[in-house]
Amino acid sequence: MTVSIVEFPAGDEGPYGIATGADGALWFTQVRSGSIGRMTTGGDVISYPLDPPTGQPTVITTGPDDALWFTEFAGHRVGRIALDGTVSTFAVPEAGPYGITTGPDGAVWFTQMNTDRIARLEPGGELTEFPLPDGSYPAAITTGPDGALWCCLNQANAIARITTDGDVTVHTLPTESAAPVGIMSGRDALWFVEIGAGQVGRITPDGEITEFPLPERAARPHAIVADPRGGYWFTEWGAGRVGHVDEDGSMEHHALPRPSSEPHGITVGPDGAVWVALEIGALARLSPR
């Protein structure tokens, strides 16, 4: 397909995670400045500073209450930012929270890299934690088509399925040192990316795994999102590209204007375009034609 790519300056704050808000804007984390950014589809930006600014806001998602929820990896907090910019935070000591999603039960679920746990957070702040295998380093998390939570176990080389009661099933990946990091629910399966092996993977709810290699292992795919037109878009951190994979595994790759842009988070915007957070200090809009 032909893709038009436009970059919008977002400040020199290291955009990392990105999500589409209920207000029709793009919301993104700014790791270096310790703030949350909001950008309209026309490129207008507002930044909301966090206190303290050293928490390294990481992944962001739209919550069950239309607010945006995010993790602060270094600050050991989960944050909530309302559409008017009001911020509230919840401490999770020593957890190293990373991936975050709205669960099938209407709660916010997130991973704890430092403590090898997955946690459930009620909007009012009630926290419940469930253990994962030691040394697993859980990364991204999503709700699957089967009504369970699924997350990448980056250092355990596996994908885990967790019920809302906390029952865990671990599916080991066929490729060694695959280091899965990003995951997204599809129509009837989960799709994920392997930053260590340079592959895109597919896992069915019953655990059947298929892997599709990128042209080079060093592409370092990082985050993935469903394409409303079919297939999935993913960022290639190491190659300065955005890729697209169809259900049959066929791929294409689109180079960003600056090879050193370091694309991280990815979302489909309210305008139907694909939006990507670039660590160089910009958001990129990809418009398929």
BELBEL-V24015 format. One record per residue. RES is the residue in one small letter. PSI is psi as a letter, one per 30 degrees, with the letter a starting at -180 (none if undefined). NEAR is the number of other C-alpha atoms within 12 Angstrom. Layout:
BEGIN
RES/PSI/NEAR, RES/PSI/NEAR
END
This chain:
BEGIN
m/l/16, t/k/13, v/k/21, s/k/20, i/k/24, v/k/24, e/k/28, f/k/28, p/k/28, a/g/35, g/l/31, d/h/25, e/g/32, g/i/34, p/k/47, y/d/49, g/l/50, i/k/49, a/l/46, t/k/39, g/l/33, a/f/22, d/g/22, g/g/21, a/l/29, l/k/47, w/k/53, f/l/51, t/k/54, q/j/45, v/e/40, r/e/27, s/f/29, g/h/33, s/l/40, i/k/50, g/l/48, r/k/42, m/k/37, t/l/26, t/f/30, g/f/20, g/g/23, d/k/19, v/k/23, i/k/24, s/k/28, y/j/29, p/k/27, l/l/33, d/j/21, p/l/19, p/g/21, t/g/21, g/f/32, q/i/37, p/k/49, t/d/49, v/k/46, i/k/50, t/l/45, t/k/37, g/a/34, p/f/24, d/g/21, d/f/23, a/l/29, l/k/44, w/k/50, f/l/52, t/k/52, e/j/47, f/e/36, a/f/28, g/f/30, h/h/31, r/l/37, v/k/48, g/l/45, r/k/39, i/k/37, a/l/27, l/f/27, d/g/17, g/g/23, t/k/19, v/k/23, s/l/23, t/l/28, f/k/27, a/k/24, v/i/34, p/k/19, e/g/18, a/e/30, g/h/35, p/k/45, y/d/49, g/k/49, i/k/51, t/l/43, t/k/36, g/l/35, p/f/24, d/g/21, g/g/20, a/l/28, v/k/45, w/k/50, f/l/52, t/l/51, q/j/44, m/e/41, n/f/28, t/g/27, d/h/32, r/l/38, i/k/50, a/k/42, r/k/38, l/j/37, e/k/25, p/f/28, g/f/14, g/f/21, e/k/16, l/k/21, t/k/21, e/k/26, f/k/26, p/k/27, l/l/36, p/k/29, d/k/17, g/g/20, s/f/31, y/i/36, p/k/46, a/c/50, a/l/47, i/k/49, t/l/45, t/k/38, g/l/33, p/f/23, d/g/24, g/g/23, a/l/31, l/k/45, w/k/54, c/l/53, c/k/54, l/j/47, n/e/43, q/f/29, a/f/31, n/h/32, a/l/39, i/k/50, a/k/48, r/k/37, i/k/38, t/l/28, t/f/29, d/f/20, g/g/22, d/k/18, v/k/23, t/k/24, v/k/28, h/j/28, t/k/28, l/k/33, p/e/25, t/k/25, e/k/19, s/h/22, a/e/36, a/i/38, p/k/48, v/e/51, g/k/50, i/k/50, m/k/43, s/k/34, g/a/31, r/e/22, d/g/20, a/l/30, l/k/44, w/k/52, f/l/52, v/k/52, e/j/48, i/f/42, g/e/30, a/f/33, g/h/35, q/l/43, v/k/53, g/l/46, r/k/40, i/k/38, t/l/25, p/f/30, d/g/20, g/g/25, e/k/20, i/k/23, t/k/25, e/k/28, f/j/31, p/k/29, l/l/34, p/e/21, e/k/19, r/e/24, a/g/22, a/f/32, r/i/36, p/k/48, h/e/48, a/l/48, i/k/49, v/k/43, a/k/34, d/k/31, p/f/20, r/f/20, g/k/15, g/a/29, y/k/41, w/k/46, f/l/52, t/k/52, e/i/46, w/e/41, g/f/29, a/f/32, g/h/32, r/l/39, v/k/50, g/l/45, h/k/40, v/k/36, d/l/26, e/f/27, d/g/17, g/f/21, s/k/18, m/l/23, e/l/24, h/k/28, h/j/31, a/k/29, l/l/34, p/e/25, r/j/23, p/f/20, s/g/20, s/f/32, e/i/36, p/k/46, h/c/48, g/l/47, i/k/50, t/l/44, v/k/35, g/l/33, p/f/23, d/g/20, g/f/20, a/l/29, v/k/43, w/k/50, v/k/53, a/k/56, l/k/45, e/f/36, i/f/32, g/h/32, a/l/41, l/k/51, a/k/47, r/k/37, l/k/39, s/j/26, p/k/23, r/none/12
END
